[in-house]
Amino acid sequence: MTTPTSPTSSPAERTPVVIVGAGPAGLTVGNILRAASVDCVVLETESREFIERRPRAGFLEEWAVRALERRGLADRIVAGAPTHTEFEFRFGGERRQFPYTELTGHHHYVYPQPLLVTDLVREYADVRGGDIRFGVRDVEPHDLDGERPSVSYTAPETGERRLVHCEFVAGCDGARGVTRTALPAEHATVARHDHGVGWLALLAEAPPSSDCVILGVHPRGFAGHMARSPEVTRYYLEVSAGDDPANWPDERVWSELHARLAVPGARPLTEGPLVEKRVLDMHNYVTEPMTYGRLYLAGDAAHLVAPIAAKGMNLALHDALLLADALIAYVRKGDDSGLRGYSDACLRRVWQYQEFSQWLAELLHGPSSGDAFRAGSAMARLRRILDSPAAASTSAELFIGKDTDH
Ligand SMILES: Cc1cc2nc3c(=O)[nH]c(=O)nc-3n(C[C@H](O)[C@H](O)[C@H](O)COP(=O)(O)OP(=O)(O)OC[C@H]3O[C@@H](n4cnc5c(N)ncnc54)[C@H](O)[C@@H]3O)c2cc1C
């Protein structure tokens, strides 16, 4: 990328690692570096209050929690987060459980992303004394292909342009960040997949109506129910791509959720105020390789997986764990093997999760596609994982992320 063009008004600083973005990926990298006494600076465009409240993911795979626990980053999760061991398909008036813990020995932790981010910021900034700068603007990486990269940004309090020299840039700035755009087109490929549908993502101030995730497979479209806390539930409704949330007044939302999720004998859905209502464009992408010169992408900055199988946050953590360890090995011992192997090691799991997410998407979206062949195939896929122990085991392993680094 470019050498800084705009003059910086304060003296340049120096640190081994600049981390762009304070989501789960960036904060995990920062925390692990701090624990190893490797200095870093985290740059974040939003405020601390904003990132600690931004609602998104809710499910952590057990391997991810164990890995955070080993690094002192999961005390509150392990102490208090509820666990999930199965989910339920509802279709054609039937309810069928999918007991993935019984099949794999592993479970999910239900831990909303804002809680994880709050824990990670507190640990990084307040406990480990990490340097984090909120509200920065116009972040620009420079000279990534040389030995002396740097990152410039505008400081919110003074409007000054500042420059931080570093050895490495960790691009953890999510799907809309700047670091991914620093990869030259001739260096990286971006593989994309569009599901051709939208999901209306809803947060209801209402207690969960089931002890587990419910996946409703319905000719009018998929509907999902996911606990977030005893007071809050996430719901999804499959809608047309590009649909406008304004087309979905609360009465229409609840009527459609009841229609798609109701089955005889099931507890009725508990309604409540809808505090989030937005349409997600259901698409996936993978950037390969995830590195360029001294830039290492992690999490959604490198790959996006539509929230069909609850994979994005888990992948962000997987990348972050590998990247932090690789950076420490290099800075401490000059061992660059982790950095050289980083992209390949991440992408093995990324592609397994992408493929599983796409497989599940077709099961969920096929019946409402208007295509009789896709609908029939989707129902065959559903029956197979419910009725064949071998098929169920394979899907359960992918769902919980067990042994998926092939
Ligand atoms: C509705 C919804 C539900 C989801 N459910 C699940 C789920 O159940 N399970 C799951 O695993 N995943 C889920 N995900 C996906 C998950 O939220 C993401 O994969 C995860 O947030 C990725 O973490 P990250 O750190 O890579 O990126 P982010 O969390 O996006 O963090 C990136 C950070 O960088 C900051 N930033 C952006 N641009 C810049 C810049 N130029 N300079 C500096 N900072 C910048 C952003 O403000 C942000 O704080 C869901 C996503 C959505 C939208």
The ligand as an SDF file (V2000), in Angstrom:
LIG
                    3D

 53 58  0  0  0  0  0  0  0  0999 V2000
  -27.1490  -10.8960   13.0300 C   0  0  0  0  0  0  0  0  0  0  0  0
  -25.8720  -11.6790   13.1500 C   0  0  0  0  0  0  0  0  0  0  0  0
  -25.8750  -12.8650   13.8770 C   0  0  0  0  0  0  0  0  0  0  0  0
  -24.7100  -13.6100   13.9950 C   0  0  0  0  0  0  0  0  0  0  0  0
  -24.7330  -14.7720   14.7100 N   0  0  0  0  0  0  0  0  0  0  0  0
  -23.6040  -15.4890   14.8760 C   0  0  0  0  0  0  0  0  0  0  0  0
  -23.5530  -16.6460   15.7470 C   0  0  0  0  0  0  0  0  0  0  0  0
  -24.5350  -17.0480   16.3780 O   0  0  0  0  0  0  0  0  0  0  0  0
  -22.3610  -17.2910   15.8920 N   0  0  0  0  0  0  0  0  0  0  0  0
  -21.2210  -16.8480   15.2580 C   0  0  0  0  0  0  0  0  0  0  0  0
  -20.1700  -17.4790   15.4310 O   0  0  0  0  0  0  0  0  0  0  0  0
  -21.2160  -15.7430   14.4660 N   0  0  0  0  0  0  0  0  0  0  0  0
  -22.3730  -15.0540   14.2560 C   0  0  0  0  0  0  0  0  0  0  0  0
  -22.3540  -13.9000   13.5280 N   0  0  0  0  0  0  0  0  0  0  0  0
  -21.0960  -13.4550   12.9220 C   0  0  0  0  0  0  0  0  0  0  0  0
  -20.1940  -12.7110   13.9230 C   0  0  0  0  0  0  0  0  0  0  0  0
  -20.8970  -11.6520   14.5340 O   0  0  0  0  0  0  0  0  0  0  0  0
  -18.9580  -12.1770   13.1990 C   0  0  0  0  0  0  0  0  0  0  0  0
  -18.3980  -13.2160   12.4410 O   0  0  0  0  0  0  0  0  0  0  0  0
  -17.9230  -11.6200   14.1790 C   0  0  0  0  0  0  0  0  0  0  0  0
  -18.3390  -10.3920   14.7160 O   0  0  0  0  0  0  0  0  0  0  0  0
  -16.5610  -11.4220   13.5010 C   0  0  0  0  0  0  0  0  0  0  0  0
  -15.6680  -10.8620   14.4120 O   0  0  0  0  0  0  0  0  0  0  0  0
  -14.4900   -9.9210   13.8820 P   0  0  0  0  0  0  0  0  0  0  0  0
  -13.7110   -9.5310   15.0700 O   0  0  0  0  0  0  0  0  0  0  0  0
  -13.8090  -10.5680   12.7470 O   0  0  0  0  0  0  0  0  0  0  0  0
  -15.2380   -8.6650   13.2340 O   0  0  0  0  0  0  0  0  0  0  0  0
  -16.2060   -7.5680   13.9110 P   0  0  0  0  0  0  0  0  0  0  0  0
  -16.9300   -8.1340   15.0780 O   0  0  0  0  0  0  0  0  0  0  0  0
  -17.0050   -6.9980   12.7950 O   0  0  0  0  0  0  0  0  0  0  0  0
  -15.2030   -6.4890   14.4530 O   0  0  0  0  0  0  0  0  0  0  0  0
  -14.5220   -5.5910   13.5940 C   0  0  0  0  0  0  0  0  0  0  0  0
  -14.2630   -4.2870   14.3440 C   0  0  0  0  0  0  0  0  0  0  0  0
  -13.5120   -3.4130   13.5070 O   0  0  0  0  0  0  0  0  0  0  0  0
  -14.0670   -2.1060   13.5870 C   0  0  0  0  0  0  0  0  0  0  0  0
  -13.7260   -1.4080   12.3450 N   0  0  0  0  0  0  0  0  0  0  0  0
  -14.3440   -1.4520   11.1510 C   0  0  0  0  0  0  0  0  0  0  0  0
  -13.7010   -0.6970   10.2500 N   0  0  0  0  0  0  0  0  0  0  0  0
  -12.6200   -0.1910   10.8870 C   0  0  0  0  0  0  0  0  0  0  0  0
  -11.5660    0.6450   10.4790 C   0  0  0  0  0  0  0  0  0  0  0  0
  -11.4820    1.1190    9.2260 N   0  0  0  0  0  0  0  0  0  0  0  0
  -10.6210    0.9880   11.3710 N   0  0  0  0  0  0  0  0  0  0  0  0
  -10.6750    0.5140   12.6470 C   0  0  0  0  0  0  0  0  0  0  0  0
  -11.6720   -0.2870   13.1040 N   0  0  0  0  0  0  0  0  0  0  0  0
  -12.6250   -0.6380   12.2240 C   0  0  0  0  0  0  0  0  0  0  0  0
  -15.5530   -2.3560   13.7920 C   0  0  0  0  0  0  0  0  0  0  0  0
  -16.2150   -1.2370   14.3940 O   0  0  0  0  0  0  0  0  0  0  0  0
  -15.5450   -3.5730   14.7140 C   0  0  0  0  0  0  0  0  0  0  0  0
  -15.5220   -3.2250   16.0690 O   0  0  0  0  0  0  0  0  0  0  0  0
  -23.5130  -13.1500   13.3750 C   0  0  0  0  0  0  0  0  0  0  0  0
  -23.5090  -11.9390   12.6590 C   0  0  0  0  0  0  0  0  0  0  0  0
  -24.6650  -11.2050   12.5420 C   0  0  0  0  0  0  0  0  0  0  0  0
  -24.6290   -9.9070   11.7570 C   0  0  0  0  0  0  0  0  0  0  0  0
  1  2  1  0
  2  3  1  0
  2 52  2  0
  3  4  2  0
  4  5  1  0
  4 50  1  0
  5  6  2  0
  6  7  1  0
  6 13  1  0
  7  8  2  0
  7  9  1  0
  9 10  1  0
 10 11  2  0
 10 12  1  0
 12 13  2  0
 13 14  1  0
 14 15  1  0
 14 50  1  0
 15 16  1  0
 16 17  1  0
 16 18  1  0
 18 19  1  0
 18 20  1  0
 20 21  1  0
 20 22  1  0
 22 23  1  0
 23 24  1  0
 24 25  2  0
 24 26  1  0
 24 27  1  0
 27 28  1  0
 28 29  2  0
 28 30  1  0
 28 31  1  0
 31 32  1  0
 32 33  1  0
 33 34  1  0
 33 48  1  0
 34 35  1  0
 35 36  1  0
 35 46  1  0
 36 37  1  0
 36 45  1  0
 37 38  2  0
 38 39  1  0
 39 40  1  0
 39 45  2  0
 40 41  1  0
 40 42  2  0
 42 43  1  0
 43 44  2  0
 44 45  1  0
 46 47  1  0
 46 48  1  0
 48 49  1  0
 50 51  2  0
 51 52  1  0
 52 53  1  0
M  END
$$$$
